[in-house]
């Protein structure tokens, strides 16, 4: 076995060990090879992304965390996107010193795979004083390790002033191995207390929640197929349109169709970054009969075309 192949296998082993310890931000470094090792690398990356998304979902839905159990990384940028201020968690999580980052361009902490997306975002910010969008960005720590983050990017613009600033905010639960256990179990007392403080909602019944989770899983497993109309979808799973429409939003924080679109976009992004399949094929696998419609939605979601995303990565 060649030395390069041994190093590639070591990289795969590193990521698998990271997964075992609950660190789901690591990825296997991709190469231009077309062999079984590269196939394994693709599968490991896809598996890690799925686990990360699932853990984040369950963390948001089920874990009653205290403020000190969250990470809040924040970057305040000036008009030229230079870093004016950072939160302490940036230093703790990424390993930099304050003087390493202050007055540096924000692109200093971005993976090169994100440069095209960031340029697109920057152009939109300059054109829209009310810009407020969520994006997936890849940050680099001091050792140049990649960290996949869901960021809220907000334009801060005072009326009558040209002193525009941008806030990049990353707020997520602490990722520790124990959370893999915590996500599956809530303390019943805490859960009931939380509910008693909220207005009555559609998903108080355990049977209804189970049905909604089944519909949630069905959507994810059938992204390539057209979604039935809500009354038909609800009837197929033994519920009604009202419970589906309002219960799904209460349980997952979004509408059925918005969730479907987001999942299709996420699947498309993973396939574009990790396979050489034609864009037309990927569009079909994501439920789009017309590739141009897929491209339009993809650009809206990530700020770059499918072809541009593939070139960058």
PAZAPA-4460 file (N, C-alpha, C; in steps of 0.05 Angstrom, whole numbers, plus 32768, in hexadecimal, padded with zeros to 4 digits):
% residues 313
    n_x    n_y    n_z   ca_x   ca_y   ca_z    c_x    c_y    c_z   seq   type   mol
   8011   7FE8   8000   8000   8000   8000   8012   8019   8000     1      X     A
   800A   802C   7FEF   801A   8045   7FED   8017   8056   8006     2      X     A
   802B   8066   800B   802B   8078   8023   8013   808A   8023     3      X     A
   800C   8095   800B   7FF6   80A7   800A   7FDC   809A   8012     4      X     A
   7FD8   8080   800A   7FC0   8071   8012   7FBF   806C   8030     5      X     A
   7FD6   8067   803B   7FD7   8063   8058   7FCF   807D   8067     6      X     A
   7FD8   8094   805D   7FD1   80AD   8069   7FB3   80B3   8066     7      X     A
   7FA8   80AB   804F   7F8B   80AF   804B   7F7B   809E   805F     8      X     A
   7F84   8085   8063   7F76   8074   8076   7F78   807E   8093     9      X     A
   7F8F   8089   8099   7F93   8095   80B4   7F7F   80AD   80B8    10      X     A
   7F7B   80BC   80A2   7F69   80D3   80A4   7F4C   80C9   80A9    11      X     A
   7F45   80B3   809B   7F2A   80A7   809F   7F28   809D   80BC    12      X     A
   7F3D   8090   80C6   7F3C   8086   80E2   7F39   809E   80F6    13      X     A
   7F47   80B4   80F0   7F45   80CC   8101   7F28   80D5   8104    14      X     A
   7F1B   80D7   80ED   7EFF   80E1   80EE   7EED   80CE   80FC    15      X     A
   7EF1   80B4   80F8   7EE1   80A0   8106   7EE4   80A1   8124    16      X     A
   7EFD   80A6   812D   7F02   80A9   814A   7EF5   80C2   8154    17      X     A
   7EF6   80D8   8144   7EE8   80F0   814C   7ECA   80EC   8150    18      X     A
   7EBE   80DC   813D   7EA2   80D6   813F   7E9C   80C7   8159    19      X     A
   7EAE   80B4   8160   7EAA   80A4   8178   7EAA   80B5   8191    20      X     A
   7EB8   80CB   8191   7EB9   80DC   81A8   7EA6   80F4   81A6    21      X     A
   7E94   80F2   8193   7E7F   8107   8190   7E87   8120   8182    22      X     A
   7E9E   8120   8175   7EA7   8137   8165   7E9E   8133   8148    23      X     A
   7E89   8141   8140   7E7D   813D   8126   7E83   8153   8112    24      X     A
   7E98   8163   8118   7EA0   8178   8105   7EB7   8170   80F3    25      X     A
   7EC3   8159   80F8   7EDA   8150   80E8   7ED0   8144   80CE    26      X     A
   7EE1   8146   80BA   7EDB   813A   80A0   7EF5   812E   8095    27      X     A
   7EF2   8119   8085   7F08   810D   8077   7F10   811F   8060    28      X     A
   7F2A   8125   805E   7F34   8136   8048   7F31   8127   802D    29      X     A
   7F23   8133   801A   7F1F   8126   8000   7F37   8129   7FEE    30      X     A
   7F3B   8115   7FDD   7F50   8115   7FC9   7F44   8112   7FAD    31      X     A
   7F56   8112   7F99   7F4C   810E   7F7D   7F4C   80F1   7F75    32      X     A
   7F53   80DF   7F88   7F53   80C2   7F82   7F37   80B8   7F7D    33      X     A
   7F35   80A2   7F6D   7F1B   8095   7F68   7F1E   8078   7F6F    34      X     A
   7F1E   8071   7F89   7F23   8056   7F91   7F12   8050   7FAA    35      X     A
   7F15   8038   7FB5   7F05   802F   7FCB   7F0A   8041   7FE4    36      X     A
   7F22   804A   7FE8   7F28   805B   7FFF   7F18   8075   7FFD    37      X     A
   7F17   8081   7FE5   7F09   809A   7FE1   7EEB   8095   7FE5    38      X     A
   7EE1   807E   7FDD   7EC5   8077   7FE1   7EBE   8076   7FFF    39      X     A
   7ED1   806A   800E   7ECD   8069   802B   7ECD   8085   8037    40      X     A
   7EDF   8096   802D   7EE0   80B1   8037   7EC6   80C0   8032    41      X     A
   7EBA   80BC   801B   7EA0   80C9   8014   7E8B   80BF   8028    42      X     A
   7E8A   80A5   802C   7E75   809A   803E   7E79   80A3   805B    43      X     A
   7E92   80A5   8064   7E96   80AF   8080   7E8E   80CC   8082    44      X     A
   7E94   80DC   806E   7E8C   80F8   806F   7E6E   80FC   806F    45      X     A
   7E61   80EC   805E   7E44   80ED   805D   7E37   80E4   8077    46      X     A
   7E42   80CE   8082   7E38   80C4   809C   7E3B   80D9   80B2    47      X     A
   7E53   80E6   80B3   7E58   80FA   80C7   7E45   8111   80C5    48      X     A
   7E40   811A   80AC   7E2D   8130   80A8   7E11   8129   80B1    49      X     A
   7E09   8111   80AB   7DEE   8108   80B3   7DEC   8107   80D2    50      X     A
   7E01   80FD   80DF   7E01   80FB   80FC   7E01   8117   8108    51      X     A
   7E10   8129   80FD   7E11   8145   8107   7DF6   8152   8105    52      X     A
   7DE9   814F   80EE   7DCF   815C   80EA   7DBA   8150   80FD    53      X     A
   7DBB   8135   8101   7DA8   8128   8113   7DAD   8130   8130    54      X     A
   7DC6   8131   8138   7DCC   813A   8153   7DC3   8157   8158    55      X     A
   7DC7   8168   8145   7DBF   8184   8148   7DA1   8186   814A    56      X     A
   7D93   8176   813A   7D75   8176   813A   7D6B   816E   8156    57      X     A
   7D75   8157   8160   7D6C   814D   8179   7D74   815F   8190    58      X     A
   7D8B   816C   818D   7D94   817F   81A2   7D81   8196   81A4    59      X     A
   7D78   81A0   818D   7D66   81B7   818C   7D4A   81AF   8197    60      X     A
   7D42   8196   8191   7D27   818F   8198   7D24   8184   81B5    61      X     A
   7D38   8176   81BF   7D34   8167   81D7   7D45   816F   81EF    62      X     A
   7D5C   817B   81EA   7D6E   8180   8201   7D67   819B   820E    63      X     A
   7D62   819A   8228   7D5E   81B2   8237   7D79   81BB   8242    64      X     A
   7D88   81CB   8232   7DA3   81D2   823A   7DA3   81ED   8248    65      X     A
   7DB7   81F1   8258   7DBC   820B   8265   7DCD   821C   8253    66      X     A
   7DCD   8236   8256   7DDD   8248   8245   7DFB   8240   8245    67      X     A
   7E05   8237   825C   7E21   8230   825D   7E28   8216   824F    68      X     A
   7E13   8207   8245   7E18   81EF   8237   7E17   81F3   8219    69      X     A
   7E17   820D   8211   7E18   8214   81F4   7E32   8222   81ED    70      X     A
   7E39   821F   81D4   7E4F   822E   81C9   7E44   8246   81B9    71      X     A
   7E4E   825D   81BD   7E45   8274   81AD   7E5E   8282   81A2    72      X     A
   7E64   827C   8189   7E7A   8289   817B   7E6F   82A0   816B    73      X     A
   7E7A   82B8   816E   7E70   82CF   8160   7E87   82E0   8155    74      X     A
   7E84   82E9   813C   7E97   82FB   812F   7E88   8314   8127    75      X     A
   7E93   832B   812F   7E88   8345   8126   7E9B   8350   8111    76      X     A
   7E91   8355   80F9   7EA1   835E   80E2   7E9B   837A   80DB    77      X     A
   7EAF   8388   80D0   7EAB   83A4   80C7   7EA1   83A4   80AA    78      X     A
   7E9F   83BB   809E   7E95   83BE   8083   7EA5   83AE   806F    79      X     A
   7EBF   83AB   8075   7ED1   839C   8063   7ED4   837F   806B    80      X     A
   7EC3   8376   807E   7EC2   835A   8087   7EDC   8353   8097    81      X     A
   7EE8   8367   80A3   7EFE   8361   80B6   7EF3   835D   80D2    82      X     A
   7F00   834C   80E1   7EF6   8344   80FB   7EFB   835B   8110    83      X     A
   7EE5   8366   811A   7EE7   837B   812F   7EE6   8370   814B    84      X     A
   7ED6   835B   814F   7ED2   8350   8169   7ECC   8332   8167    85      X     A
   7ED4   8322   817B   7ECD   8306   817C   7EC4   82FF   8198    86      X     A
   7EB3   82EA   819A   7EAB   82E1   81B4   7EC1   82CE   81BF    87      X     A
   7EC1   82CA   81D9   7ED5   82B9   81E5   7ED4   829D   81DB    88      X     A
   7EBC   8293   81D4   7EBA   8277   81CB   7EC9   8273   81B1    89      X     A
   7ECD   8288   81A1   7EDD   8285   8188   7EFA   827D   8190    90      X     A
   7F05   828A   81A4   7F20   8284   81AD   7F22   8268   81B8    91      X     A
   7F0E   8261   81C8   7F0D   8247   81D6   7F0A   8230   81C1    92      X     A
   7EF7   8234   81AF   7EF0   821E   819C   7F04   821C   8185    93      X     A
   7F0F   8232   817B   7F20   8231   8164   7F3E   8233   816A    94      X     A
   7F44   823A   8183   7F60   8239   818C   7F71   8251   8186    95      X     A
   7F64   8267   817B   7F73   827F   8175   7F77   8290   818E    96      X     A
   7F89   82A3   818B   7F8B   82BA   819E   7F7D   82D1   8191    97      X     A
   7F73   82E4   81A1   7F65   82FB   8197   7F75   830A   8181    98      X     A
   7F8F   830D   8187   7F9F   831C   8174   7FA3   830E   8159    99      X     A
   7F9E   82F3   8159   7F9F   82E4   8140   7F89   82EC   812C   100      X     A
   7F72   82F5   8137   7F5A   82F9   8127   7F52   8316   8123   101      X     A
   7F55   8326   8137   7F4C   8342   8135   7F59   8350   811E   102      X     A
   7F49   835E   810E   7F52   836D   80F6   7F59   835B   80DF   103      X     A
   7F56   8341   80E2   7F59   832F   80CB   7F3F   832D   80BC   104      X     A
   7F40   8327   80A2   7F28   8322   8093   7F1B   8309   809D   105      X     A
   7F00   8308   809D   7EF2   82F0   80A7   7EF9   82D8   8096   106      X     A
   7F01   82DB   807D   7F09   82C5   806D   7F21   82B6   8078   107      X     A
   7F30   82C3   808B   7F47   82B7   8097   7F3F   829D   80A6   108      X     A
   7F27   829C   80B1   7F1E   8285   80C0   7F0C   8272   80B0   109      X     A
   7F0A   8278   8096   7EF8   8267   8085   7F09   8253   8075   110      X     A
   7EFD   823B   8071   7F09   8228   805F   7F09   8233   8042   111      X     A
   7F1D   822C   8033   7F1E   8235   8017   7F05   822C   8007   112      X     A
   7EF9   8215   8010   7EE1   820B   8003   7EC9   821E   8006   113      X     A
   7ECB   8231   8019   7EB5   8244   801E   7EB9   825F   8012   114      X     A
   7ECF   8264   8005   7ED5   827F   7FFB   7EC1   8289   7FE7   115      X     A
   7EB9   8278   7FD5   7EA5   8281   7FC1   7E8B   8288   7FCE   116      X     A
   7E82   8277   7FE0   7E69   827C   7FEF   7E6B   8296   7FFF   117      X     A
   7E82   829A   800C   7E84   82B2   801D   7E84   82CB   800C   118      X     A
   7E91   82CA   7FF4   7E90   82E2   7FE2   7E74   82E8   7FDA   119      X     A
   7E64   82D4   7FD5   7E48   82D8   7FCD   7E38   82E4   7FE4   120      X     A
   7E3D   82DA   7FFC   7E2F   82E5   8014   7E38   8302   8018   121      X     A
   7E52   8307   8016   7E5B   8323   801A   7E4E   8336   8007   122      X     A
   7E4B   832E   7FEE   7E3E   8340   7FDA   7E21   8346   7FE2   123      X     A
   7E14   8331   7FEB   7DF8   8335   7FF3   7DF5   8347   800C   124      X     A
   7E08   8344   801F   7E08   8355   8037   7E0B   8372   802F   125      X     A
   7E1D   8378   801D   7E21   8394   8014   7E09   83A0   8006   126      X     A
   7DF9   838E   7FFA   7DE1   8398   7FEC   7DC8   8398   7FFD   127      X     A
   7DC9   838B   8014   7DB1   8388   8025   7DB7   838F   8042   128      X     A
   7DAE   83A6   804B   7DB4   83AE   8066   7DA4   839E   807B   129      X     A
   7D91   838E   8072   7D81   837D   8084   7D88   835F   8080   130      X     A
   7D9F   8359   8075   7DA7   833E   8070   7DA7   832D   808A   131      X     A
   7D9A   8317   808A   7D98   8305   80A2   7D93   82E9   8098   132      X     A
   7DA8   82D9   8094   7DA5   82BF   8089   7DB5   82AA   8098   133      X     A
   7DAD   8291   8096   7DBD   827B   80A1   7DCD   826D   808B   134      X     A
   7DE6   8267   8091   7DF7   8259   807E   7E08   8245   808C   135      X     A
   7E10   8230   807D   7E23   821D   8088   7E3F   8225   807F   136      X     A
   7E50   822B   8092   7E6C   8234   808C   7E80   8220   8098   137      X     A
   7E97   821F   808D   7EAD   820E   8097   7EC2   8220   80A2   138      X     A
   7EC5   8220   80BD   7EDA   8230   80CA   7EF3   8220   80CE   139      X     A
   7F0A   822E   80CE   7F23   8221   80D3   7F2D   8228   80EF   140      X     A
   7F36   8214   80FF   7F42   821A   8118   7F5F   8222   8114   141      X     A
   7F6E   8227   812A   7F89   8230   8127   7F9B   821B   8119   142      X     A
   7F93   8201   811D   7FA3   81EC   8110   7F99   81E5   80F4   143      X     A
   7F87   81F6   80EA   7F7C   81F2   80CF   7F6A   81DA   80CC   144      X     A
   7F5F   81D1   80E3   7F4A   81BC   80E2   7F30   81C9   80DB   145      X     A
   7F1F   81BC   80CB   7F06   81C7   80C3   7EF0   81C2   80D7   146      X     A
   7EDF   81D6   80DB   7EC8   81D3   80ED   7EAF   81DD   80DF   147      X     A
   7E9C   81CA   80DB   7E84   81D1   80CD   7E70   81DE   80E0   148      X     A
   7E67   81F6   80D9   7E56   8206   80EB   7E3D   8211   80DC   149      X     A
   7E27   8212   80EA   7E0F   821F   80E0   7E0F   823B   80EC   150      X     A
   7E11   824F   80DA   7E15   826B   80E2   7DFD   827C   80DB   151      X     A
   7DF6   828F   80EC   7DE3   82A4   80E6   7DF2   82BD   80E0   152      X     A
   7DEF   82C7   80C7   7DFE   82DF   80BF   7DEB   82F6   80BC   153      X     A
   7DF0   830B   80CB   7DDE   8322   80CD   7DEC   833C   80C7   154      X     A
   7DDF   834C   80B6   7DEA   8367   80B1   7DE0   837A   80C6   155      X     A
   7DF2   8389   80D2   7DEB   839E   80E6   7DF0   83B9   80D9   156      X     A
   7DDB   83C7   80D5   7DDD   83E0   80C5   7DCC   83F6   80D3   157      X     A
   7DD9   840B   80DB   7DCB   8421   80E8   7DC0   8434   80D3   158      X     A
   7DA7   843B   80D5   7D9A   844E   80C2   7DA9   8468   80C3   159      X     A
   7DAF   8473   80AB   7DBD   848C   80A9   7DDB   848A   80AD   160      X     A
   7DE5   8471   80B0   7E02   846E   80B4   7E0D   845A   80A1   161      X     A
   7E26   845E   8099   7E33   844B   8087   7E44   8437   8096   162      X     A
   7E42   8437   80B1   7E52   8425   80C1   7E45   840A   80C3   163      X     A
   7E44   83FC   80AD   7E38   83E1   80AC   7E4A   83CC   80B8   164      X     A
   7E3F   83BA   80C7   7E4E   83A4   80D3   7E3F   838A   80CE   165      X     A
   7E4D   8374   80D2   7E41   835A   80CD   7E46   8348   80E5   166      X     A
   7E32   833A   80EF   7E35   8328   8105   7E32   830B   80FB   167      X     A
   7E47   82FB   80FF   7E46   82DF   80F9   7E44   82D0   8114   168      X     A
   7E2E   82C2   8117   7E28   82B6   8131   7E24   8298   812F   169      X     A
   7E32   8288   813F   7E2F   826B   8140   7E27   8263   815C   170      X     A
   7E10   8257   815E   7E05   8250   8179   7DFD   8233   8177   171      X     A
   7E0A   8222   8187   7E05   8205   8185   7E0A   81F8   81A0   172      X     A
   7DFD   81E1   81A6   7E02   81D3   81BF   7E1F   81C9   81C0   173      X     A
   7E2A   81C6   81D8   7E44   81BB   81DC   7E44   819E   81D1   174      X     A
   7E57   8198   81C0   7E58   817D   81B5   7E6A   816C   81C5   175      X     A
   7E5F   815B   81D6   7E6F   8149   81E6   7E63   812D   81E2   176      X     A
   7E73   8119   81E8   7E6A   80FE   81E5   7E50   80F8   81F4   177      X     A
   7E4D   8104   820C   7E36   80FF   821C   7E1C   8107   820E   178      X     A
   7E1E   811A   81FB   7E06   8124   81EE   7DF9   810F   81DD   179      X     A
   7E09   80FB   81D4   7DFE   80E5   81C4   7DEB   80D5   81D5   180      X     A
   7DEF   80D5   81EF   7DDC   80C7   8201   7DC5   80DA   8209   181      X     A
   7DCC   80F3   820E   7DB8   8106   8217   7DA2   810B   8203   182      X     A
   7DA9   810A   81E9   7D95   8111   81D5   7D7E   80FE   81D5   183      X     A
   7D82   80E5   81DC   7D6C   80D2   81DB   7D5A   80D3   81F3   184      X     A
   7D61   80E0   8208   7D52   80DE   8221   7D4E   80FA   822D   185      X     A
   7D36   8101   8234   7D30   8119   8243   7D26   8111   825F   186      X     A
   7D2D   8120   8273   7D21   811B   828D   7D04   8122   828B   187      X     A
   7CF3   810F   8293   7CD6   8113   8290   7CCC   812B   829F   188      X     A
   7CD6   812F   82B7   7CCD   8145   82C7   7CD3   815F   82B9   189      X     A
   7CEC   8162   82AF   7CF3   817B   82A1   7CE2   817F   8289   190      X     A
   7CDD   816A   827A   7CCD   816C   8262   7CB1   8175   8268   191      X     A
   7CA5   816A   827D   7C8A   8171   8284   7C88   818E   828E   192      X     A
   7C9D   8196   829D   7C9D   81B1   82A7   7C9F   81C5   8291   193      X     A
   7CB0   81BE   827D   7CB3   81D1   8266   7C99   81D4   8257   194      X     A
   7C8B   81BD   8254   7C72   81BE   8245   7C5D   81CE   8254   195      X     A
   7C5C   81CC   826F   7C48   81D9   827F   7C4A   81F7   827C   196      X     A
   7C62   8201   8275   7C66   821E   8273   7C5F   8229   8257   197      X     A
   7C5A   8216   8244   7C54   821F   8229   7C36   821C   8223   198      X     A
   7C2C   822B   8210   7C10   8227   8208   7C0C   820B   81FD   199      X     A
   7BF3   8201   81FE   7BED   81E7   81F3   7BF6   81E6   81D6   200      X     A
   7C00   81CF   81CD   7C08   81CC   81B1   7BFE   81B2   81A5   201      X     A
   7C03   81AF   818C   7BF9   8198   817D   7C07   817E   8184   202      X     A
   7C1F   817F   818E   7C2F   8167   8191   7C32   815E   81AE   203      X     A
   7C1D   8161   81BD   7C1E   8158   81D9   7C1A   813A   81DC   204      X     A
   7C0E   812E   81C7   7C09   8111   81C7   7C20   8101   81BC   205      X     A
   7C29   80ED   81CB   7C40   80DD   81C2   7C3B   80CF   81A7   206      X     A
   7C23   80C6   81A2   7C1C   80B9   8189   7C1F   80CD   8172   207      X     A
   7C16   80E6   8176   7C19   80FA   8161   7C36   8100   815B   208      X     A
   7C46   8102   8170   7C63   8107   816C   7C70   80F0   815C   209      X     A
   7C68   80D8   8163   7C73   80C0   8155   7C6C   80C1   8137   210      X     A
   7C53   80C9   8131   7C4B   80CB   8115   7C5B   80E1   8106   211      X     A
   7C5E   80F7   8114   7C6D   810D   8107   7C8A   8106   8102   212      X     A
   7C96   80F6   8115   7CB2   80ED   8111   7CB3   80DA   80F9   213      X     A
   7C9E   80C9   80F6   7C9D   80B6   80DF   7C9C   80C6   80C5   214      X     A
   7C8C   80DB   80C5   7C8A   80EC   80AD   7CA4   80FA   80A7   215      X     A
   7CB1   8104   80BC   7CCB   8110   80BA   7CDF   80FD   80AD   216      X     A
   7CE0   80E4   80B7   7CF3   80D0   80AC   7CEB   80C8   808F   217      X     A
   7CD2   80C7   808A   7CC8   80C0   806F   7CD2   80D5   805B   218      X     A
   7CD0   80EE   8062   7CD9   8104   8050   7CF6   8101   804A   219      X     A
   7D07   80FD   805F   7D24   80FA   805B   7D2B   80E3   8049   220      X     A
   7D1C   80CC   804C   7D22   80B4   803E   7D17   80B4   8021   221      X     A
   7D07   80C8   801A   7CFB   80C9   7FFF   7CFE   80E5   7FF3   222      X     A
   7D16   80F1   7FF6   7D1A   810B   7FEB   7D18   810D   7FCD   223      X     A
   7D1C   80F6   7FBF   7D1C   80F6   7FA2   7CFF   80F4   7F97   224      X     A
   7CEB   80F0   7FA9   7CD0   80EC   7FA0   7CBF   8105   7FA6   225      X     A
   7CAA   810A   7F96   7C98   8121   7F9B   7C8A   811C   7FB6   226      X     A
   7C86   8132   7FC5   7C79   8130   7FDF   7C5A   8132   7FDA   227      X     A
   7C4A   8120   7FE5   7C2D   8122   7FE1   7C23   813C   7FEE   228      X     A
   7C0B   8144   7FE6   7BFE   815A   7FF3   7BFA   8154   8011   229      X     A
   7BFA   8169   8021   7BFA   8164   803E   7BE2   8153   8048   230      X     A
   7BCA   8157   803E   7BB4   8145   8047   7BB9   8128   8041   231      X     A
   7BC4   8122   8029   7BCA   8107   8021   7BE1   80FC   8032   232      X     A
   7BF6   810C   8036   7C0C   8103   8046   7C04   80FD   8063   233      X     A
   7BF3   810F   806E   7BE9   810A   8089   7BD9   80F1   808B   234      X     A
   7BC7   80ED   8077   7BB6   80D5   8077   7BC6   80BC   8075   235      X     A
   7BDC   80BD   8065   7BED   80A5   8062   7BF9   809C   807D   236      X     A
   7BFC   80AE   808F   7C09   80A8   80A9   7BF5   80A8   80C0   237      X     A
   7BDC   80A9   80BA   7BC8   80A7   80CF   7BC3   80BF   80E0   238      X     A
   7BC7   80D7   80D4   7BC2   80F0   80E2   7BB2   8103   80D0   239      X     A
   7BAF   811C   80D8   7BA1   812F   80C7   7BB2   8146   80BF   240      X     A
   7BA9   8156   80AD   7BB9   816C   80A2   7BC0   8181   80B7   241      X     A
   7BAD   8186   80C9   7BB2   819A   80DE   7BC9   8192   80F0   242      X     A
   7BC9   8179   80F9   7BDE   816F   810B   7BF9   816E   80FC   243      X     A
   7BF8   8167   80E2   7C10   8165   80D3   7C1C   8181   80CF   244      X     A
   7C0B   8194   80C6   7C15   81AF   80C0   7C20   81BD   80D8   245      X     A
   7C11   81BD   80EE   7C19   81CC   8105   7C2B   81BC   8118   246      X     A
   7C26   81A2   811A   7C37   8191   812B   7C53   818F   8121   247      X     A
   7C56   818C   8106   7C70   818A   80FB   7C81   81A3   8100   248      X     A
   7C74   81BA   80FE   7C83   81D3   8102   7C8A   81D6   8120   249      X     A
   7C78   81CE   8132   7C7F   81CF   814E   7C95   81BC   8156   250      X     A
   7C95   81A5   8149   7CA9   8190   8150   7CC4   8196   8144   251      X     A
   7CC4   81A0   812B   7CDD   81A3   811C   7CE4   81BF   8115   252      X     A
   7CD3   81D2   811D   7CDA   81EE   8119   7CD8   81F9   80FD   253      X     A
   7CCC   81EA   80EB   7CC9   81F3   80CF   7CB1   81E5   80C3   254      X     A
   7CA9   81EE   80AC   7C93   81E2   809E   7C9C   81C8   808F   255      X     A
   7C88   81B8   8088   7C8E   819F   807A   7C9E   81A5   8060   256      X     A
   7C94   81B8   8050   7CA0   81BD   8036   7CBB   81CB   8039   257      X     A
   7CBE   81DC   804D   7CD8   81E8   8051   7CEC   81D3   805A   258      X     A
   7CE4   81C1   806B   7CF5   81AB   8074   7CFE   819A   805C   259      X     A
   7CEA   8193   804B   7CF1   8183   8033   7D05   8191   8021   260      X     A
   7D01   81AC   801D   7D14   81BA   800C   7D30   81BC   8018   261      X     A
   7D31   81C1   8032   7D4B   81C2   8040   7D5A   81A8   803E   262      X     A
   7D4B   8192   8042   7D58   8177   8041   7D61   8171   8025   263      X     A
   7D52   8179   8011   7D5A   8174   7FF5   7D74   8184   7FEF   264      X     A
   7D75   819C   7FF9   7D8D   81AD   7FF4   7DA5   81A1   8002   265      X     A
   7DA1   8198   801B   7DB7   818C   802A   7DC1   8173   801C   266      X     A
   7DAF   8162   8012   7DB7   814A   8004   7DC6   8151   7FEB   267      X     A
   7DBC   8165   7FDC   7DCA   816E   7FC4   7DE6   8177   7FC9   268      X     A
   7DE9   8187   7FDF   7E04   8191   7FE6   7E17   817B   7FEC   269      X     A
   7E0E   8167   7FFC   7E1F   8150   8003   7E27   8141   7FE9   270      X     A
   7E14   813C   7FD7   7E1B   812E   7FBF   7E2D   813E   7FAD   271      X     A
   7E2A   8158   7FAB   7E3B   8168   7F9A   7E58   8168   7FA5   272      X     A
   7E5A   8169   7FC0   7E75   816B   7FCC   7E83   8150   7FCD   273      X     A
   7E74   813A   7FCC   7E80   8120   7FD1   7E7E   810C   7FBB   274      X     A
   7E71   8114   7FA4   7E6F   8101   7F8E   7E75   8111   7F74   275      X     A
   7E78   8102   7F5E   7E7C   810E   7F44   7E63   810A   7F32   276      X     A
   7E4C   8104   7F3F   7E34   8101   7F30   7E2C   811A   7F20   277      X     A
   7E20   8118   7F09   7E18   812F   7EFA   7E03   813F   7F0A   278      X     A
   7E03   8159   7F07   7DF0   816A   7F15   7DD3   8162   7F0F   279      X     A
   7DCE   815B   7EF7   7DB3   8152   7EEF   7DAA   813A   7F00   280      X     A
   7DBD   8127   7F03   7DB7   810F   7F13   7DB2   8116   7F30   281      X     A
   7DC3   8128   7F3B   7DC0   8130   7F57   7DA5   813E   7F5A   282      X     A
   7D9E   814F   7F47   7D84   815D   7F49   7D6D   8149   7F4A   283      X     A
   7D6E   8134   7F3A   7D59   811F   7F3A   7D59   8110   7F55   284      X     A
   7D70   810B   7F60   7D72   80FD   7F79   7D67   810E   7F90   285      X     A
   7D66   8128   7F8C   7D5B   813B   7FA0   7D3E   8143   7F9A   286      X     A
   7D32   8135   7F87   7D15   8139   7F82   7D0F   814F   7F6E   287      X     A
   7D23   8158   7F5E   7D1F   816D   7F4A   7D1E   8161   7F2E   288      X     A
   7D07   8165   7F20   7D06   815D   7F04   7D14   8170   7EF2   289      X     A
   7D16   8189   7EFA   7D23   819E   7EEA   7D3D   81A7   7EF8   290      X     A
   7D54   81A1   7EED   7D6E   81A9   7EF9   7D70   81C7   7EFE   291      X     A
   7D63   81D7   7EEE   7D65   81F4   7EF2   7D57   81FC   7F0B   292      X     A
   7D41   81EF   7F12   7D34   81F5   7F2C   7D45   81ED   7F43   293      X     A
   7D53   81D6   7F41   7D66   81CE   7F56   7D7C   81E2   7F59   294      X     A
   7D87   81EC   7F43   7D9C   8200   7F43   7D93   821A   7F51   295      X     A
   7D7B   8222   7F4A   7D70   823B   7F56   7D6D   8239   7F74   296      X     A
   7D62   8222   7F7D   7D5E   821E   7F9A   7D79   821B   7FA8   297      X     A
   7D8C   820E   7F9B   7DA6   8209   7FA7   7DB5   8224   7FAB   298      X     A
   7DB3   8235   7F96   7DC0   824F   7F98   7DB4   8260   7FAF   299      X     A
   7D99   825F   7FB2   7D8C   826D   7FC7   7D94   8263   7FE2   300      X     A
   7D98   8249   7FE4   7D9F   823D   7FFE   7DBC   8241   8006   301      X     A
   7DCF   8240   7FF3   7DEB   8241   7FFA   7DFB   8258   7FED   302      X     A
   7DED   8268   7FDD   7DFB   827F   7FD2   7E0E   8279   7FBB   303      X     A
   7E0D   8261   7FB1   7E1E   8259   7F9B   7E0F   8244   7F8A   304      X     A
   7E15   8242   7F70   7E08   822F   7F5F   7E13   8213   7F65   305      X     A
   7E04   81FE   7F5D   7E0E   81E2   7F61   7E29   81DE   7F53   306      X     A
   7E2C   81E9   7F3B   7E45   81E6   7F2D   7E5C   81F5   7F3C   307      X     A
   7E55   820D   7F46   7E69   821C   7F54   7E71   820F   7F6E   308      X     A
   7E5D   8202   7F7C   7E63   81F3   7F94   7E76   81DC   7F8F   309      X     A
   7E72   81CF   7F78   7E83   81B8   7F72   7E9F   81C1   7F6A   310      X     A
   7EA2   81D7   7F5C   7EBC   81E1   7F55   7ECC   81E9   7F6D   311      X     A
   7EBE   81F7   7F80   7ECC   8200   7F98   7ED6   81E9   7FA8   312      X     A
   7EC6   81D4   7FAA   7ECD   81BD   7FBB   7EDE   81A9   7FAC   313      X     A
***
